[in-house]
């Protein structure tokens, strides 16, 4: 190989390596869609406006980690020492402690998206491997098992999020609706709705809340004793809306309504294109926390995908999205009765 050929080869090798690194750092969207273009870097100096009972005015919003190789499914560690999240592009469940130190928690996560703890301390996930999507136990190693890989004999389609009740009932979503799985039972579709996303149960577990990325409202359902859902209704109106024809493709795609959490007083928190929107237990709009949000001025919106309460007192609100992890200290705290 002559010197010119060697130089050409070196340039090509560098380009391939750079592309590989960029791909590894690219973030998935709420349904697992790729969004490798990160746009501008995330801000480090952001403060929250006042939301009475939720967050004090001027509270610092802290950038915990950036970049990471994909961001989804955050959930607090049960001992309060940090947060787990799905590092999708390297197929890991990763951990960040309260001091910002990162490590791998589960080596092979099989395309995991949403995460949840059950009453036995097992880590559950919705998984999207090429071999077939499933709901499964990922941790501890001795408990790894598939809980469901089909409904009515048909495969799932882009599994997204899940919530586990104190009785270990599981609700989970894909692009075709909301599903229910009771321990020892069979999966049932309990809501036939397209493009559903995050789900969470009220503190008393009598209400299920679900995000609808193509709608104007966060939805609520009454939970029945057999796990079925009744009385579908509009619970809270998103501030974030889909904007057809917008110069930013993310604003034209959907409203960004993604992961959800609930606090000890029953307020509902949802990640959208305007940050984390907060609703009262009656569905009243209380305000938005501008956490994990940047790039809108350049028409390259980066936004939170999912969220969780964490820390020993559950007062840290963590968000993941666009390959960044943020947190903010709240006045409110997450519920104590469940792992999520």
C-alpha positions, 0 to 999 in steps of 0.5 A: 500500500503506497503512502496516498492509499495509507492516508485514504485508509486512515481517513476512512477508518477515522470516519467509521470510528466517529460514526460508531461513537456517535451511534453509540451515544445516540438516544432513543425516543419514547417508543425506542425510535432513534434520535442520534442528532444531539444538537447543542450540548445540555445546559448546566445552569437551569433553575425551576420556577415555583410550583406550590408544594412541588418545587421552590422558586430558583431551585437548581436543576443539576446535570448528573451525567452526559453523554450516556449511551441511551436513556430510558426506564429510570427507577430508584434503587430500593435502598435510596442510594441512586438510580437505575436506567436503561442504557439502550445503545449498549444493552445495559441496565446502568446505575448512577449513585447520588454522587454521580458515579456510574456503573453497570448493574445488569450486563445484558438487558435485551433491548430493555425499555421501562423498568419496575420493582415488584414486592419481592425486590425483583427488577422487571422490564419490558424487553425488545430483543430481535428474538421477540418482545417480552415482559421479564424479570431481569434481576437478581440473576437467580430470578431471571424469567420471561413473564409474558411474550405474547397476547392472544397468541400474537407478539407485542409491538414496541413494548414501552413502559410498565407499572407493578402494583403492591400485589404484583399486578402488572400494567404495560403498554405498546403501540396497540394499547394497555395490557394487564398481567396478574401473577399466575394469569394470562395477559389481557389487553385492557385498553385498545388505544394506539401509541400509548406510552407511560403508565402509573398507578395512583397511590391507592391503586384505584386509578391508572394514568396513561400518557397518550402521545397523539392526544391532548390529554393525559388519560385516567381509568378506574381499576376494577378488582379483576384488573380491567379498566373502566371509565376512560376519561380525560384527566389533565390537558397537556401544555405540550401539543403536537405542532404540524408543520413546525421546523423542528421534526420532534414538535411535528411528530407528537406531544412528547408525553412519555414517562410518568411518576406520582408523588405522596400527595397524588400529584401526577408528573409527566415528561413532555416536550415542555419538560415535566408537567405536573397535575393535581390529583384532580387533573388541574395543571400546576406547572412545568419543571424545565428539566432535561430541556434544551435545543428548542431555539435551534429547532433541535429539541432535546427533552426528558423521556422518563422520570423517577423519584429517588434518594433516601427521602424520595425528594430527588426527581430524576429525568433521563432523555437525549442521553442526559440525566438530570435531577432537581430537589423537590418539596414533594416526595415520591410514594413510599408504598411501591418500588415505582 
